[in-house]
């Protein structure tokens, strides 16, 4: 069973094919270019690649407006190129998950064109229609300030169609059994071509009822079980990683009480409070969401992230908390988006302060769940706030100091490469950081390697170690008679700390530092005392070599049972 749950101790890496590496020189990344970079990703240590949409699309919403679920956009290559890519991943022990965008299609999709052409079309009921503009058309927009309505009149159809997102993305009627069957068909198609699962977009909207008379959609959770059962029938260890920004009280509805629904969900609750904790220096504010999202089935897992391809959504914070995060990390209106989020990459948000960047990533790698890294963050890429909306953080990968960051030979990349300021490709690129042993890239490689050597984080149960200092977060994980412990200081000032590991007997007397040589032995009072620097972090294995040597005696027939570190 442990081998089947490969995602429990993985490291995911999210990338856009079009932004990663251009092999044919047309200014757009492609699968052949991505294939050339698989050795880089293998060296980085990632265990799974999450691909953003690459299917045929008008690309008015970065590919999330799909026009054909069963193909590859010619800009990125062919289906053969895709299969070559998945085969290359399999050779290197890397799994692939892809975006599953089935809440809506592009308005150029053949289904929608057929649906709008006639009320008698077999596809008419694949979308959501109204004869007159519903009274609630001005509510429920995903992109407030940019999007004015959730209903748009279509002259060809002679009716209004529903769209939770942009008006060129009509919502599918996912309550329709024919649509549900098509979703399974889409999943089955890509599973056959080598993917290990899907990142499902906008899951709460996918499973909610829709219609002109629906004031508040009712979630059809059984759909999630059907999706999982189909995947397990086709490929036993395939997963769904859900984008579901929901409250903790409904988490179990998505996972299923017995783990019969989704395998993974992004932990938006922890993500948003993590940024508040970083802004305020108050680690205690992170403890509540950690405990609130602790209950989950044994087979279920959280996806932990810092930044992704969207804005940093702060909608779950209080108004005062949100304003503090805005003040610290996105003070200018140009840095904010939709009234609820920040559209910046992590490094510029944290002022380029290496200490704070390392602290943030150390937290991501050691909070309960599986870390998900955004492409470019391993080298500390910046953003281009001159680009509209979320495109500012979707610029091409910076490979070298060559023209256009080594991303393309074209003089017209699909988005401008960052070429000015401290985050310009001349200063921030893979080639330069490879040669610097102290670079962000080499630090990330080391931290990923160590993260995979502490499976307790992915598999174990965590305990918050009590401390009176609000700037400190101390977590201990226990799994299979092994324990690891992590200390983080969120303040700009050093801290002298004292704490007990909280384990019985001799266990916890020795803490072995996994990242440096400064180990810790408890005093006579059983407490560890140490000085931790500003924005400092420590990774410890509980126990140590001398204790492990005793394990060989403990495990002999007739030996005393004990805990090994």
Secondary structure, 3 states (H helix, E strand, C coil): CCCCCHHHHCEEEEECHHHHCCCCCCCCCCHHHHHHCHHHHHHHCCCEEEECCCCCECCCCCCCCECCCCCCCCCCCCHHHHHHHHHHHHHCCCEEEEEECCCECCCCCHHHHHHHHCCCCCCHHHECEECCCCCCCCCCCCCECCECCCEEEECCCCEEEECCCCCCCCEECCCCHHHHHHHHHHHHHHHHCCCCEEEECCHHHHHECCCCCCCCCCECCHHHHHHHHHHHHHCCCCEEEECCCCCHHHHHHHHCCCCCCCCEEECHHHHHHHHHHHHHCCCHHHHHHHHHCCCCCCCCEEEECCCCCCCEECCCCCHHHHHHHHHHHCCCHHHEECCCEECCCHHHHCCCCHHHHHHHHHHHHHCCCEEEEECCHHHCCCCCCCCCHHHHHCCCCCCCCCHHHHCCCCCCCCCCCCCCCCCCCCCCCHHHHHCCCCCHHHHHHHHHHHHHCCCHHHHCEEEECCCCCCCEEEEEEEECCEEEEEEEECCCCCEEEEECCCCCCCCCCEEEECCCCCCEECCCCCCEEEEECCCCEEEEEECCHHHHHHHHHHCCCCCCCCCCC
